[in-house]
């Protein structure tokens, strides 16, 4: 019975931690696609009623599966198109990554989304010779 109470308490804690994100959809774009090791352009697109609010701040961080630590959280700059861009996101190794996008709204509210990303080995800078 105590195990059931513990599971119920964990569920309540998780439910309370969910941010109030009604009115904001977050999507992610990456260039090049698929992303390669090295600096990669990450584009965050916001949609919905809150997407045009002034004072939004957008942050992107990444963690590679099996790594002890992730990339630092980088601020995304708002573009004239309304998208938010990190021009040089540092993928330092190939493999399965999780990108976390955090949007800070007025009043201290936050919306957070995670996106799975598969990073491939570095592109060749010169063609192979035979």
Secondary structure, 3 states (H helix, E strand, C coil): CHHHHHHHHHHHHHHHHCCCCCCCEEEEEEECCCCECEEEEEEEEEECHHHHCCCCEEEEEEEECCCCCCCCCEEEEECCCCCEEEEEEEECCCEEEEEEEEEECHHHCEEEEEEEEEEECCCCCCCCCC
